[in-house]
């Protein structure tokens, strides 16, 4: 029952993001896409609520947390009323293909073949610590300095797990693993719903499932980070309504920055890509502001309270002589034991279509790859680091290319309710 309730907590996330269904660009999506986007927004709302309760001095309990989130859910339901839900025009064969891939992923999750050690070493223990303490305090955060890896990582992931514990009253390890499946296939649903491209969506499902399994990603921060990344890229690439683009991308980038350091790197890459491709400084600044507030606010907090560990790496020297070894190891690890097929498949789709329509996600892929190289050359020999982190980190530029593949193939959907921003 613990795992059922713990998993149910993640299934409830879309309830807390239903308000975005009122946005013009979201209203025009099919049900699966709406639910996935609402889940991404809910994955930001829940940690914010938990953090705010601690900031104002309210101890975590089922009563306090449920009451706060119930208000948000009721407001979202009220806003989402009387909105017509479009029937998906996707082919039944493509739906069956994605369901079969999802079934394989679920098998891997339930048998723990797809699981991240990070869940056991610090994401899960942090969540348990916060829950048992009744919230976040400086003393609790400082105690993680000597107990867990990456003590100064942002709080979104452990707060999501703490929400699950609140519902189940015990940490649901299987629930946390299955939640990764929700986030991964939520990303697929967003690509499919916004782009309308079945082939690219099936390939995205297969590529994300395989690389997630190969990189032992489920249970870590990457699945929810990939959902944020997909929402941001698809909003900018496929949704025509400017207001929807701005709100969804701003929320998604803020969520990414609150997830882990790589999320901040992605947010910076997207803003730079917007400046390069769209050349709209004002909108880029508006979209990037929430993520900047999250990053600089958290950085100021950890540095002023002597909590910074990982962020100190920014002061490490750069070893240009490590560049050749870095590129070789990145290429070897990035092959995923499958001759780079996830990458080559996405690139082939882009080249067979119109790459100009995929300029923004392609730019984001290049920039995030460059940032990864830059981080790795901060040590004389990054081989062990690349082997340990590469399979997870490389999923971000791969995700960018998967969105680019869909954009390149389909300039305009058959349905008049979608479109691609050139």
FENKAVEN-V37374 format. One record per residue. PHI is phi in whole degrees, 0 to 359 (999 if undefined). PSI is psi in whole degrees, 0 to 359 (NA if undefined). D_FIRST is the distance of its C-alpha to the first C-alpha in Angstrom with 2 decimals. Layout:
[[PHI	PSI	D_FIRST] [PHI	PSI	D_FIRST]]
//
This chain:
[[999	326	0.00] [302	313	3.81] [291	325	5.47] [296	312	5.00] [293	320	6.10] [297	320	8.33] [291	322	9.77] [301	328	10.34] [300	320	12.42] [289	326	14.71] [294	337	15.06] [279	349	16.39] [306	319	19.13] [301	333	21.71] [301	327	21.72] [270	3	23.30] [236	13	25.91] [297	338	27.07] [302	331	30.37] [289	349	31.68] [295	342	31.77] [284	342	34.99] [294	139	36.69] [304	315	39.28] [290	335	38.25] [277	324	34.56] [301	334	35.49] [271	1	37.27] [270	163	34.35] [283	175	32.23] [298	317	28.72] [299	317	26.98] [295	319	29.22] [297	316	28.69] [297	317	24.92] [297	317	25.20] [292	320	27.79] [298	324	25.88] [296	320	22.88] [297	317	25.44] [294	319	26.83] [298	327	23.46] [290	345	22.81] [267	319	26.02] [297	313	25.59] [299	309	22.32] [300	324	23.74] [298	316	27.02] [298	314	25.56] [298	317	23.81] [295	318	27.08] [295	322	29.21] [301	317	27.36] [292	322	28.17] [297	320	31.69] [273	2	32.50] [86	20	31.09] [265	122	28.09] [291	142	25.29] [293	136	21.83] [201	166	19.55] [301	322	17.24] [296	309	20.43] [292	316	22.74] [288	313	20.66] [298	321	19.32] [296	314	22.90] [296	315	24.53] [287	331	22.38] [297	320	22.56] [299	316	26.33] [295	317	26.30] [296	315	24.09] [297	318	26.32] [297	319	29.40] [295	318	28.23] [297	319	27.53] [297	318	30.97] [290	329	32.63] [274	355	31.05] [293	151	32.19] [63	25	35.05] [256	121	34.63] [291	137	35.21] [260	123	32.82] [286	142	34.82] [282	134	34.14] [296	136	33.88] [261	13	37.11] [288	155	35.71] [288	150	36.43] [294	324	34.04] [298	319	34.82] [292	323	33.72] [297	316	30.44] [298	319	29.82] [298	315	30.84] [293	322	28.41] [296	319	25.53] [296	319	26.51] [296	319	26.62] [296	323	23.17] [296	319	21.91] [297	318	23.56] [297	318	21.99] [297	319	18.43] [301	315	19.33] [297	323	20.67] [289	316	17.63] [291	335	15.17] [263	6	17.75] [62	15	18.38] [293	332	21.97] [251	95	21.86] [206	150	20.82] [256	135	22.77] [296	336	23.63] [300	328	23.95] [299	323	20.19] [274	330	20.34] [271	327	23.78] [212	325	23.85] [296	309	21.66] [295	309	18.41] [302	322	20.30] [298	315	22.16] [299	316	19.14] [298	317	17.81] [299	314	21.40] [296	318	21.86] [295	314	18.75] [294	333	19.73] [279	347	23.25] [79	21	22.40] [140	187	24.09] [264	130	26.81] [225	160	29.95] [297	322	32.84] [297	319	32.36] [293	316	28.80] [297	321	29.95] [292	329	32.90] [295	337	30.84] [285	346	29.33] [302	325	32.90] [250	3	32.88] [251	323	29.23] [229	160	28.14] [291	156	29.81] [46	57	31.02] [293	339	30.66] [259	13	32.56] [297	149	30.54] [304	167	29.74] [259	357	26.54] [302	313	24.92] [295	308	22.39] [297	332	21.10] [289	325	21.06] [297	316	18.88] [294	325	16.38] [296	325	16.91] [298	318	16.06] [298	318	12.64] [296	323	12.25] [301	320	13.64] [287	318	10.99] [263	342	7.98] [69	4	10.50] [213	155	10.00] [287	125	11.32] [263	95	9.25] [297	315	11.98] [292	325	11.06] [297	320	10.40] [294	321	13.83] [294	315	15.42] [294	330	14.50] [299	327	15.77] [299	324	19.01] [296	321	19.31] [300	313	19.14] [292	318	21.92] [297	313	24.00] [278	345	24.13] [295	322	24.52] [297	318	27.67] [297	318	28.79] [298	322	28.29] [294	315	30.43] [299	314	33.14] [293	317	33.23] [289	319	33.26] [279	325	35.86] [269	328	38.09] [75	11	37.82] [261	112	38.48] [290	315	36.52] [297	314	38.01] [296	326	37.37] [290	319	33.76] [297	316	33.14] [296	320	34.81] [298	317	32.78] [299	315	29.51] [293	316	30.87] [294	316	32.36] [293	320	29.37] [295	314	27.00] [295	310	29.54] [292	327	30.49] [295	320	26.92] [291	316	26.25] [295	326	29.64] [267	6	29.22] [50	53	25.70] [274	318	24.86] [305	136	21.13] [98	343	19.34] [268	196	22.72] [273	343	24.50] [298	318	26.35] [302	313	24.05] [289	326	24.02] [298	318	27.66] [297	324	28.60] [296	315	27.23] [300	317	29.40] [296	318	32.29] [294	317	32.09] [299	315	32.03] [298	311	35.03] [293	318	37.04] [290	326	36.42] [297	316	37.26] [286	332	40.53] [267	322	41.34] [247	333	40.50] [271	126	40.19] [280	325	43.63] [296	120	42.99] [296	321	43.94] [296	317	41.92] [297	315	38.71] [307	309	39.61] [297	311	40.23] [293	310	37.13] [297	317	34.61] [292	319	36.32] [298	315	36.65] [294	316	32.96] [296	318	31.93] [291	324	34.41] [296	318	33.34] [298	319	29.71] [297	316	31.03] [295	331	33.11] [276	356	30.19] [269	306	28.15] [193	173	30.57] [300	321	34.28] [299	333	34.46] [293	322	33.26] [294	319	36.31] [301	317	38.48] [297	317	37.22] [300	316	37.94] [298	318	41.44] [298	318	41.98] [294	317	41.10] [297	316	43.45] [297	320	46.19] [297	321	45.65] [298	318	46.06] [294	323	49.27] [287	314	50.57] [272	312	49.73] [266	335	49.73] [56	41	52.01] [244	91	50.58] [295	319	50.62] [297	311	49.69] [292	323	46.52] [298	320	45.52] [293	318	45.97] [296	314	43.95] [294	322	41.07] [278	345	41.12] [299	312	41.41] [301	318	37.71] [295	321	36.88] [296	319	39.95] [298	316	38.93] [298	310	35.48] [295	306	37.07] [290	329	40.07] [295	314	38.24] [292	320	35.71] [298	317	38.56] [297	321	40.63] [294	312	37.84] [289	325	37.09] [286	321	40.80] [287	340	41.92] [249	18	39.34] [56	39	39.96] [257	352	36.52] [286	127	37.93] [231	299	37.52] [295	322	36.83] [292	341	39.16] [294	341	42.02] [298	338	42.14] [297	340	44.03] [268	0	47.02] [289	151	47.19] [290	160	50.30] [259	133	50.41] [248	92	51.54] [297	332	53.21] [292	345	54.17] [275	355	50.50] [299	312	50.43] [301	314	51.49] [298	322	48.96] [299	313	46.24] [295	320	47.06] [297	313	47.27] [292	322	43.89] [298	320	42.25] [294	321	43.74] [292	312	42.60] [290	323	38.98] [291	349	38.89] [290	341	39.77] [55	27	36.16] [66	18	37.65] [223	30	38.49] [57	37	41.97] [63	22	40.91] [301	322	39.99] [302	320	37.39] [288	313	40.17] [296	323	42.99] [296	315	41.26] [295	317	40.68] [295	321	44.22] [298	317	45.70] [299	321	44.15] [295	313	45.56] [291	329	49.01] [282	347	49.17] [257	222	48.51] [240	98	49.96] [302	334	48.92] [298	329	50.50] [286	347	47.80] [249	24	45.23] [301	317	47.19] [292	308	44.62] [295	330	41.62] [295	316	44.15] [299	320	45.49] [296	321	42.02] [297	315	41.41] [295	316	44.74] [292	319	44.23] [291	327	40.76] [294	317	42.12] [298	320	45.09] [296	323	42.97] [296	316	41.02] [300	316	44.36] [301	317	45.55] [295	317	42.63] [294	329	43.00] [278	15	46.73] [274	3	46.11] [230	151	46.05] [298	322	48.90] [226	99	46.81] [274	11	43.51] [306	307	42.72] [297	322	39.79] [296	316	38.41] [294	317	38.70] [299	321	37.07] [284	320	34.08] [252	337	33.64] [307	310	35.62] [303	331	33.13] [276	312	30.87] [296	323	33.75] [292	346	35.64] [292	337	32.93] [292	305	34.27] [297	328	37.79] [297	318	36.45] [301	319	34.40] [301	318	37.66] [291	326	39.49] [295	320	36.96] [294	319	37.48] [298	323	41.20] [299	316	41.19] [294	321	39.90] [293	321	42.42] [292	327	45.28] [281	325	44.71] [235	100	44.36] [290	319	46.69] [218	135	45.98] [288	159	43.45] [294	327	44.72] [282	137	43.05] [285	1	45.13] [268	0	42.04] [232	169	41.51] [187	167	43.86] [248	133	44.44] [281	121	46.21] [291	NA	49.14]]
//
